[in-house]
Amino acid sequence: MKLLLVVAAALIDADGRVLIAQRPEGKQLAGLWEFPGGKVEPGERPEETLIRELHEELGITVKEACLAPLTFASHAYDDFHLLMPLYVCRRWEGTPRALDAQAIKWVHPNRLRDYPMPPADEPLIPHLTALV
């Protein structure tokens, strides 16, 4: 089974809310909500991936020093196994906006379960609830 390394960020604002993004139509798991991030490219470190993806998807600039690893998810899908480190980020430059045709929302951690998420993202919620 193929191992896929994907990295995600929990952007946390001054009000303790977490940013989630809805997967756009045409993508696998379309309509589900997830933490922003993406696939780690060959030769790329997870932190570099997050910096690149957050700029491409949300138009924000994140410094590596502002990314703190929190936990990770390990989930077997039918045709691949996903390994997903989750980083927390409380500081960035710019205002997050949806640049990749996805909807975005700021949600308090105790309300994250109100939004359907991919199976790999769901186990991350208790860690965020405990942190914030």
Contact map, one row per residue, 1 for C-alpha under 8 A:
111000000000000000000000000000000000000000000000000000000000000000000000000000111000000000000000000000000000000000000000000000000000
111100000000000000000000000000000000000000000000000000000000000000000000000000111000000000000000000000000000000000000000000000000000
111110000000000000000000000000000000000000000000000000000000000000000000000000011110000000000000000000000000000000000000000000000000
011111000000000000000000000000000000001000000000000000000000000000000000000000011110000000000000000000000000000000000000000000000000
001111100000000000000000000000000000001100000000000000000000000000000000000000000111000000000000000000000000000000000000000000000000
000111110000000000000000000000000000111100000000000000000000000000000000000000000111100000000000000000000000000000000000000000000000
000011111000000000000000000000000000111100000100110000000000000000000000000000000001111000000000000000000000000000000000000000000000
000001111100000000000000000000000011110000000000010000000000000000000000000000000001111000000000000000000000000000000000000000000000
000000111110000000000000000000000011100000000000010000000000000000000000000000000000011110000000000000000000000000000000000000000000
000000011111000001110000000000000011000000000000000000000000000000000000000000000000011110000000000000000000000000000000000000000000
000000001111100001100000000000000000000000000000000000000000000000000000000000000000000111000000000000000000000000000000000000000000
000000000111111111100000000000000000000000000000000000000000000000000000000000000000000111000000000000000000000000000000000000000000
000000000011111111000000000000000000000000000000000000000000000000000000000000000000000001000000000000000000000000000000000000000000
000000000001111110000000000000000000000000000000000000000000000000000000000000000000000001000000000000000000000000000000000000000000
000000000001111110000000000000000000000000000000000000000000000000000000000000000000000000000000000000000000000000000000000000000000
000000000001111111000000000000000000000000000000000000000000000000000000000000000000000000000000000000000001100000000000000000000001
000000000001111111100000000000000000000000000000000000000000000000000000000000000000000000000000000000000111100000000000000000000000
000000000111100111110000000000000000000000000000000000000000000000000000000000000000000000000000000000000111100000000000000000000000
000000000111000011111000000000000011000000000000000000000000000000000000000000000000000000000000000000011110000000000000000000000000
000000000100000001111100000000001111000000000000000000000000000000000000000000000000000000000000000000011110000000000000000000000000
000000000000000000111110000000001111000000000000000000000000000000000000000000000000000000000000000001111000000000000000000000000000
000000000000000000011111000001111100000000000000000000000000000000000000000000000000000000000000000001110000000000000000000000000000
000000000000000000001111101111111100000000000000000000000000000000000000000000000000000000000000000001100000000000000000000000000000
000000000000000000000111111001100000000000000000000000000000000000000000000000000000000000000000000011100000000000000000000000000000
000000000000000000000011111001100000000000000000000000000000000000000000000000000000000000000000000000000000000000000000000000000000
000000000000000000000001111101000000000000000000000000000000000000000000000000000000000000000000000000000000000000000000000000000000
000000000000000000000011111111000000000000000000000000000000000000000000000000000000000000000000000000000000000000000000000000000000
000000000000000000000010011111000000000000000000000000000000000000000000000000000000000000000000000000000000000000000000000000000000
000000000000000000000010001111110000000000000000000000000000000000000000000000000000000000000000000000000000000000000100000000000000
000000000000000000000111111111110000000000000000000000000000000000000000000000000000000000000000000000000000000000000000000000000000
000000000000000000000111100011111000000000000000000000000000000000000000000000000000000000000000000000000000000000000000000000000000
000000000000000000000110000011111100000000000000000000000000000000000000000000000000000000000000000000000000000000111100000000000000
000000000000000000011110000000111110000000000000000000000000000000000000000000000000000000000000000000000000000000111100000000000000
000000000000000000011110000000011111000000000000000000000000000000000000000000000000000000000000000000000000000000001100100000000000
000000011100000000111000000000001111100000000000000000000000000000000000000000000000000000000000000000000000000000000000100000000000
000000011100000000111000000000000111110000000000000011001000000000000000000000000000000000000000000000000000000000000000000000000000
000001111000000000000000000000000011111000000000110011000000000000000000000000000000000000000000000000000000000000000000000000000000
000001110000000000000000000000000001111100000000110010000000000000000000000000000000000000000000000000000000000000000000000000000000
000111100000000000000000000000000000111110000000100000000000000000000000000000000000000000000000000000000000000000000000000000000000
000011100000000000000000000000000000011111011100100000000000000000000000000000000000000000000000000000000000000000000000000000000000
000000000000000000000000000000000000001111110000100000000000000000000000000000000000000000000000000000000000000000000000000000000000
000000000000000000000000000000000000000111110000000000000000000000000000000000000000000000000000000000000000000000000000000000000000
000000000000000000000000000000000000000011111000000000000000000000000000000000000000000000000000000000000000000000000000000000000000
000000000000000000000000000000000000000111111101100000000000000000000000000000000000000000000000000000000000000000000000000000000000
000000000000000000000000000000000000000100111111100000000000000000000000000000000000000000000000000000000000000000000000000000000000
000000100000000000000000000000000000000100011111110000000000000000000000000000000000000000000000000000000000000000000000000000000000
000000000000000000000000000000000000000000001111111000000000000100100000000000000000000000000000000000000000000000000000000000000000
000000000000000000000000000000000000000000011111111100000000000100000000000000000000000000000000000000000000000000000000000000000000
000000100000000000000000000000000000111110011111111110000000000000000000000000000000000000000000000000000000000000000000000000000000
000000111000000000000000000000000000110000000111111111000000000000000000000000000000000000000000000000000000000000000000000000000000
000000000000000000000000000000000000000000000011111111100000111100000000000000000000000000000000000000000000000000000000000000000000
000000000000000000000000000000000000000000000001111111110000000000000000000000000000000000000000000000000000000000000000000000000000
000000000000000000000000000000000001110000000000111111111100000000000000000000000000000000000000000000000000000000000000000000000000
000000000000000000000000000000000001100000000000011111111111110000000000000000000000000000000000000000000000000000000000000000000000
000000000000000000000000000000000000000000000000001111111111110000000000000000000000000000000000000000000000000000000000000000000000
000000000000000000000000000000000000000000000000000111111110000000000000000000000000000000000000001100000000000000000000000000000000
000000000000000000000000000000000001000000000000000011111110000000000000000000000000000000000000111100000000000000000000000000000000
000000000000000000000000000000000000000000000000000011111111000000000000000000000000000000000011111100000000000000000000000000000000
000000000000000000000000000000000000000000000000000001111111100000000000000000000000000000000111111000000000000000000000000000000000
000000000000000000000000000000000000000000000000000001100111110000000000000000000000000000011111000000000000000000000000000000000000
000000000000000000000000000000000000000000000000001001100011111000000000000000000000000000011100000000000000000000000000000000000000
000000000000000000000000000000000000000000000000001001100001111101100000000000000000000000111000000000000000000000000000000000000000
000000000000000000000000000000000000000000000000001000000000111111100000000000000000000000010000000000000000000000000000000000000000
000000000000000000000000000000000000000000000011001000000000011111100000000000000000000000000000000000000000000000000000000000000000
000000000000000000000000000000000000000000000000000000000000001111110000000000000000000000000000000000000000000000000000000000000000
000000000000000000000000000000000000000000000000000000000000011111110000000000000000000011110000000000000000000000000000000000000000
000000000000000000000000000000000000000000000010000000000000011111111000000000000000001110000000000000000000000000000000000000000000
000000000000000000000000000000000000000000000000000000000000000011111100000000000000001110000000000000000000000000000000000000000000
000000000000000000000000000000000000000000000000000000000000000000111110000000000000111100000000000000000000000000000000000000000000
000000000000000000000000000000000000000000000000000000000000000000011111000000000000111100000000000000000000000000000000000000100000
000000000000000000000000000000000000000000000000000000000000000000001111100000000000111000000000000000000000000000000000000100100000
000000000000000000000000000000000000000000000000000000000000000000000111110000000011110000000000000000000000000000000000000100000000
000000000000000000000000000000000000000000000000000000000000000000000011111000000111110000000000000000000000000000000001101100000000
000000000000000000000000000000000000000000000000000000000000000000000001111100001111000000000000000000000000000000000001000000000000
000000000000000000000000000000000000000000000000000000000000000000000000111110001110000000000000000000000000000000000011000000000000
000000000000000000000000000000000000000000000000000000000000000000000000011111111100000000000000000000000000000000000000000000000000
000000000000000000000000000000000000000000000000000000000000000000000000001111111100000000000000000000000000000000000000000000000000
000000000000000000000000000000000000000000000000000000000000000000000000000111110000000000000000000000000000000000000000000000000000
110000000000000000000000000000000000000000000000000000000000000000000000000111111000000000000000000000000000000000000000000000000000
111100000000000000000000000000000000000000000000000000000000000000000000000111111100000000000000000000000000000000000000000000000000
111100000000000000000000000000000000000000000000000000000000000000000000011110111110000000000000000000000000000000000000000000000000
001111000000000000000000000000000000000000000000000000000000000000000000111110011111000000000000000000000000000000000001000000000000
001111000000000000000000000000000000000000000000000000000000000000000001111000001111100000000000000000000000000000000000000000000000
000011110000000000000000000000000000000000000000000000000000000000000001110000000111110000000000000000000000000000000001000000000000
000001110000000000000000000000000000000000000000000000000000000000001111100000000011111000000000000000000000000000000000000000000000
000000111100000000000000000000000000000000000000000000000000000000001111100000000001111100000000000000000000000000000000000100000000
000000111100000000000000000000000000000000000000000000000000000000111110000000000000111110000000000000000000000000000000000000000000
000000001111000000000000000000000000000000000000000000000000000000111100000000000000011111000000000000000000000000000000000000000000
000000001111000000000000000000000000000000000000000000000000000001110000000000000000001111110000000000000000000000000000000000000000
000000000011110000000000000000000000000000000000000000000000000001000000000000000000000111110000000000000000000000000000000000000000
000000000000000000000000000000000000000000000000000000000000010001000000000000000000000011111000000000000000000000000000000000000000
000000000000000000000000000000000000000000000000000000000001111001000000000000000000000011111100000000000000000000000000000000000000
000000000000000000000000000000000000000000000000000000000001110000000000000000000000000000111110000000000000000000000000000000000000
000000000000000000000000000000000000000000000000000000000011100000000000000000000000000000011111000000000000000000000000000000000000
000000000000000000000000000000000000000000000000000000000111000000000000000000000000000000001111100000000000000000000000000000000000
000000000000000000000000000000000000000000000000000000000111000000000000000000000000000000000111110000000000000000000000000000000000
000000000000000000000000000000000000000000000000000000001110000000000000000000000000000000000011111000010000000000000000000000000000
000000000000000000000000000000000000000000000000000000001110000000000000000000000000000000000001111111110000000000000000000000000000
000000000000000000000000000000000000000000000000000000011110000000000000000000000000000000000000111111000000000000000000000000000000
000000000000000000000000000000000000000000000000000000011100000000000000000000000000000000000000011111000000000000000000000000000000
000000000000000000000001000000000000000000000000000000000000000000000000000000000000000000000000011111100000000000000000000000000000
000000000000000000001111000000000000000000000000000000000000000000000000000000000000000000000000011111110000000000000000000000000000
000000000000000000001111000000000000000000000000000000000000000000000000000000000000000000000000010011111000000000000000000000000000
000000000000000000111100000000000000000000000000000000000000000000000000000000000000000000000000110001111100000000000000000000000000
000000000000000000111000000000000000000000000000000000000000000000000000000000000000000000000000000000111110000000000000000000000000
000000000000000011110000000000000000000000000000000000000000000000000000000000000000000000000000000000011111000000000000000000000000
000000000000000011110000000000000000000000000000000000000000000000000000000000000000000000000000000000001111101100000000000000000000
000000000000000111000000000000000000000000000000000000000000000000000000000000000000000000000000000000000111111100000000000000000000
000000000000000111000000000000000000000000000000000000000000000000000000000000000000000000000000000000000011111100000000000010011001
000000000000000000000000000000000000000000000000000000000000000000000000000000000000000000000000000000000001111110000000000000001000
000000000000000000000000000000000000000000000000000000000000000000000000000000000000000000000000000000000011111111100000000000000000
000000000000000000000000000000000000000000000000000000000000000000000000000000000000000000000000000000000011111111100000000010000000
000000000000000000000000000000000000000000000000000000000000000000000000000000000000000000000000000000000000011111110000010010000000
000000000000000000000000000000000000000000000000000000000000000000000000000000000000000000000000000000000000001111110000000000000000
000000000000000000000000000000011000000000000000000000000000000000000000000000000000000000000000000000000000001111111000000000000000
000000000000000000000000000000011000000000000000000000000000000000000000000000000000000000000000000000000000000011111100000000000000
000000000000000000000000000000011100000000000000000000000000000000000000000000000000000000000000000000000000000000111110110000000000
000000000000000000000000000010011100000000000000000000000000000000000000000000000000000000000000000000000000000000011111110000000000
000000000000000000000000000000000000000000000000000000000000000000000000001000000000000000000000000000000000000000001111111000000000
000000000000000000000000000000000000000000000000000000000000000000000000111000000101000000000000000000000000000000000111111100000000
000000000000000000000000000000000110000000000000000000000000000000000000100000000000000000000000000000000000000000001111111110000000
000000000000000000000000000000000000000000000000000000000000000000000000000000000000000000000000000000000000000010001111111110000000
000000000000000000000000000000000000000000000000000000000000000000000000100000000000000000000000000000000000000000000011111111100000
000000000000000000000000000000000000000000000000000000000000000000000011100000000000010000000000000000000000000000000001111111110000
000000000000000000000000000000000000000000000000000000000000000000000000000000000000000000000000000000000000100110000000111111111000
000000000000000000000000000000000000000000000000000000000000000000000000000000000000000000000000000000000000000000000000001111111100
000000000000000000000000000000000000000000000000000000000000000000000110000000000000000000000000000000000000000000000000001111111110
000000000000000000000000000000000000000000000000000000000000000000000000000000000000000000000000000000000000100000000000000111111111
000000000000000000000000000000000000000000000000000000000000000000000000000000000000000000000000000000000000110000000000000011111111
000000000000000000000000000000000000000000000000000000000000000000000000000000000000000000000000000000000000000000000000000001111111
000000000000000000000000000000000000000000000000000000000000000000000000000000000000000000000000000000000000000000000000000000111111
000000000000000100000000000000000000000000000000000000000000000000000000000000000000000000000000000000000000100000000000000000011111
